[in-house]
Amino acid sequence: GFPGGGGGFPGGGAGGFQQQQQQELFPKDNPSHVTKLGSPKFPTASSKHVWFVIFYSNDSRSCMEAQSAVNTLSEKVQKSGAFKVGAVDCLKSEKEALFCQQQQNIAVDSLPQYAMVVDGKTHFMPDDEINNPSAKTLHEFAMDWMPKQLIHNINHPSQIDERLISKQKKSQKGSVVLMTDKYETSSMYIGLAYQHRDNFNFGESRAKNLNMAKELKVKKYPHLIVLVPKGSGDESWTDTNDIIRYDGPLKAESIAKWLQTTAKQRKTKDEF
């Protein structure tokens, strides 16, 4: 979908490339939704999303070769919203070169470098995997660093309080439980848990767990609910908690909006 069909280089590729007029590999507002990052804007511990980041320079052949895989990764992850994809041009200016060298410990003569930024910490792809990786390899690396620990495995109704409700922080509004017929946690759910970590605890009951289905009156999968303090939900559940059920489309954006609205409308445990 790029002009000239050459991965973003008009005229069919790097052949017409001129040193003086370097083609920007990841221009602002590019169709693949790769976000421009750098010293003025870089993920921190309070950032809403997990980020996959490429550190690059426009005059490096290896970086040119990496452009297509990074764009493909960004396009593919749009649907799940599991993480964002960003790019830092380490040779854009002296300031950016210092940012890459001093703050990220990157040797600017060994670009590209790939990293996942989670909770403000940058985790780099090992050197032996960097050589022209495919979009699939980049995705596998990203998945290895997704914060799976945010999703608590709930196998039995007794664990709902034990692993979720009793562990809620004072600032959190409730506990989210995903009932699923799958055996693995989806990247979309991990991404949602990270984005809404300040407001909710997250749990998952996998593989059509019958005890859990009976307890929470679930007949079809996937089924998403939020357990909130008594008197603040749509349906009574126990002496201390109510249930709110999600009935919208199973899309990251729709679920995110619902969680946001649910959080805004609910008080925390201590406010009752």
DRENNU-443293 format. One line per 4 residues: number of its first residue (from 1); for each residue z, x, y of C-alpha. Coordinates in Angstrom, 3 decimals. Each point is the difference from the previous one (the first is absolute). Layout:
NUM> Z/X/Y; ... $
//
This chain:
1> 0.000/0.000/0.000; -0.283/3.059/2.287; -3.041/0.679/2.212; -2.429/2.406/-1.615 $
5> 1.646/-0.452/-3.377; 1.566/3.445/0.067; 3.705/-0.692/0.005; 0.142/-0.470/3.738 $
9> -2.535/2.612/1.080; -3.021/-1.553/1.770; -3.277/1.293/-1.397; 1.174/0.177/-3.589 $
13> 2.805/2.506/-0.130; 1.273/3.385/0.977; -3.524/1.389/0.444; -0.182/-1.055/3.644 $
17> 3.556/1.152/0.696; 0.456/2.094/3.133; 3.030/2.129/0.727; 0.083/-1.015/3.670 $
21> -0.130/-3.734/-0.783; 2.145/-0.456/-3.048; -0.231/-3.405/-1.568; 3.438/-1.664/-0.077 $
25> 0.811/-0.599/-3.688; 2.530/-2.764/0.632; -0.885/-1.566/3.353; 2.253/-2.508/1.689 $
29> -0.639/-3.607/-1.167; -2.016/1.193/-3.026; -1.163/-2.728/-2.416; 2.150/1.384/-2.834 $
33> 3.222/-0.588/2.011; 1.164/3.629/-0.136; 2.520/0.274/2.879; 0.003/2.969/2.373 $
37> 3.367/1.773/-0.187; 1.387/3.173/1.541; 2.850/1.361/2.103; 0.194/-3.075/2.304 $
41> -0.041/-2.414/-2.950; 1.253/0.986/-3.440; 2.085/-2.003/-2.520; 3.796/0.311/0.195 $
45> 2.916/-1.311/-2.085; -0.096/-3.261/1.960; -3.757/-0.569/-0.421; -0.859/-3.343/-1.554 $
49> -2.500/1.321/-2.566; -0.378/2.766/-2.541; -2.865/2.293/1.100; -2.630/2.067/-1.795 $
53> -1.193/2.742/2.385; -2.876/2.487/-0.031; 0.399/3.065/2.227; -3.496/1.229/0.820 $
57> -2.367/1.766/2.389; -3.498/-1.167/0.921; -1.645/3.401/-0.573; 1.210/0.453/-3.589 $
61> -2.511/-0.679/-2.771; 2.847/-0.890/-2.404; 1.238/-2.592/2.497; -3.516/-1.430/0.344 $
65> -0.160/-0.315/-3.772; 3.394/-1.758/-0.023; -1.044/-2.627/2.565; -1.611/-2.376/-2.482 $
69> 2.974/-0.049/-2.439; 2.501/-0.627/2.823; -2.134/-2.812/1.453; -0.336/-1.593/-3.461 $
73> 3.768/0.241/-0.566; 0.661/-1.682/3.354; -2.498/-2.797/-0.689; 1.439/-0.656/-3.472 $
77> 3.615/-0.137/1.165; -0.726/-2.536/2.766; 0.366/-2.892/-2.449; 3.393/0.950/-1.449 $
81> 1.382/1.365/3.276; 2.138/2.344/-2.128; -0.295/2.892/2.459; -1.938/1.020/3.106 $
85> -2.518/2.837/0.186; 0.017/2.391/2.961; -1.699/3.237/1.074; 1.232/2.937/2.103 $
89> -2.584/2.317/1.618; 1.903/3.291/-0.085; -2.545/1.840/2.151; -0.462/-2.661/2.677 $
93> 2.123/2.020/2.449; 2.576/2.746/0.143; 2.710/-2.668/0.023; -1.309/-1.561/-3.238 $
97> -0.392/3.431/-1.630; 3.661/0.744/0.785; 1.019/-3.443/-1.300; -1.769/0.696/-3.325 $
101> 1.279/3.585/-0.271; 3.573/-0.300/1.257; 1.040/-3.569/-0.792; -2.016/-0.536/-3.190 $
105> -0.132/3.654/-1.205; -3.765/-0.153/-0.512; -2.224/3.072/0.169; -2.901/-1.283/2.091 $
109> -2.436/2.254/-1.890; 0.805/-1.848/-3.251; -1.115/-3.525/0.915; -0.248/-2.710/-1.161 $
113> 3.570/-0.733/-1.078; 1.139/-3.384/-1.305; 3.468/-1.511/0.237; 2.043/-3.160/-0.422 $
117> 2.559/-0.719/2.718; 2.919/-2.079/-1.255; 3.254/-0.522/1.937; -1.137/2.626/2.489 $
121> -0.440/2.686/-2.694; -3.427/1.582/-0.587; -0.892/0.643/-3.661; -3.100/2.170/-0.466 $
125> -2.530/-0.151/-2.804; 0.361/3.093/-2.243; -2.511/2.791/0.703; -1.581/-0.225/-3.448 $
129> -1.070/-3.626/0.650; -1.406/0.456/3.506; -3.487/1.217/-0.925; -2.306/-2.890/0.989 $
133> 2.020/-2.825/-1.603; -1.539/-3.405/-0.696; 1.312/-3.236/1.560; 1.581/-0.720/-3.414 $
137> 1.885/3.338/0.017; 1.207/-0.649/3.551; 1.165/-3.486/-1.016; 1.890/1.375/-3.025 $
141> 1.724/2.559/2.227; 0.918/-2.759/2.481; 1.402/-2.208/-2.762; 2.220/2.832/-1.264 $
145> 1.778/-0.013/3.376; 0.293/-3.765/0.517; 3.727/-0.890/0.383; 0.321/-1.835/-3.343 $
149> 3.795/0.372/0.162; 0.063/-2.857/2.539; -0.845/-2.463/-2.798; 2.988/-0.789/-2.240 $
153> -0.837/-1.038/-3.538; 1.698/-3.332/-0.818; 0.062/-0.764/-3.728; 2.795/-2.569/-0.096 $
157> 1.413/-2.637/2.421; 3.314/1.907/0.173; -1.852/2.934/1.576; -1.165/-2.066/2.992 $
161> 3.413/0.288/1.627; 0.847/3.358/-1.545; -3.190/1.838/1.064; -1.184/-2.000/3.012 $
165> 2.298/-2.386/1.859; 3.175/2.103/-0.232; -1.969/3.098/1.112; -1.424/-1.586/3.153 $
169> 0.684/1.938/3.182; 1.750/-1.815/2.818; -3.234/-0.211/1.986; -2.014/-1.539/-2.849 $
173> -0.792/-3.725/-0.068; -0.440/-0.519/-3.750; -1.438/1.203/-3.290; -3.620/-0.395/-1.082 $
177> -0.795/-0.518/-3.686; -3.511/0.175/-1.444; -0.414/-1.723/-3.365; -3.079/1.399/-1.730 $
181> -1.808/0.043/-3.356; -1.030/3.646/0.607; 1.711/3.084/-1.440; -0.542/2.329/2.974 $
185> 1.060/-0.371/3.629; -2.990/-0.500/2.314; -0.636/2.361/2.902; -0.228/-3.058/2.278 $
189> 3.585/-1.008/-0.857; 1.314/3.544/0.541; -1.780/0.096/3.371; 1.510/-3.355/1.013 $
193> 3.471/1.171/-1.059; -0.338/3.096/2.197; -1.299/-1.958/3.003; 2.877/-2.517/-0.212 $
197> 2.741/2.367/-1.232; 2.164/-0.653/3.069; 0.162/-3.755/-0.636; 0.000/-0.415/-3.779 $
201> 0.915/1.490/-3.348; -2.813/-0.243/-2.566; 0.120/-0.749/-3.718; -2.524/-0.715/-2.719 $
205> 0.190/-1.792/-3.330; -2.974/1.032/-2.151; -1.798/-1.171/-3.127; 0.786/-3.743/0.203 $
209> 3.757/0.417/-0.425; 1.127/-3.363/-1.449; 3.685/0.254/0.983; -0.966/0.728/3.591 $
213> -2.664/-2.731/0.058; 2.554/-2.570/-1.192; 2.642/1.143/2.492; -2.370/-0.121/2.992 $
217> -2.076/-2.994/-1.196; -3.262/1.920/-0.190; -2.928/-1.414/-1.977; -2.983/2.045/1.199 $
221> -0.617/3.629/0.941; 0.063/1.829/2.300; 2.823/-1.799/1.823; 1.728/1.375/3.084 $
225> 3.382/-1.159/1.304; 2.612/1.075/2.524; 3.696/-0.488/-0.742; 1.901/-0.668/3.213 $
229> 3.627/-0.881/0.847; 1.108/-3.566/-0.792; -1.064/-2.542/2.579; -2.982/1.992/1.288 $
233> -2.597/-0.677/-2.707; -2.255/-2.846/-1.159; 1.617/-0.572/-3.366; 3.534/0.444/-1.312 $
237> 0.457/2.620/-2.730; 3.616/1.190/-0.400; 3.280/-0.419/1.912; -0.963/2.923/2.218 $
241> -3.804/0.006/0.171; -3.055/-2.160/0.642; -3.645/0.522/-0.953; -3.141/0.073/2.169 $
245> -3.269/-0.040/-1.967; -3.311/1.475/1.153; -3.000/-2.244/-0.584; -2.714/1.725/2.034 $
249> -2.934/2.206/-1.076; 0.856/3.181/-1.905; -1.277/2.295/2.715; 2.022/2.804/1.568 $
253> -0.588/-1.248/3.550; 1.091/-3.581/-0.784; 3.119/1.091/-1.896; 0.918/2.463/2.779 $
257> -0.202/-2.783/2.624; 2.128/-2.286/-2.185; 2.664/2.688/-0.483; 0.028/0.677/3.744 $
261> 0.438/-3.691/0.820; 2.662/-0.417/-2.708; 1.944/2.967/1.413; -0.172/-1.321/3.565 $
265> 1.279/-3.435/-1.030; 2.936/1.308/-2.052; 3.354/1.422/0.980; 1.497/2.961/-1.811 $
269> 2.746/-0.401/-2.588; 2.712/0.856/2.545; -1.144/-2.510/2.615; 1.059/-3.060/-1.989 $
//
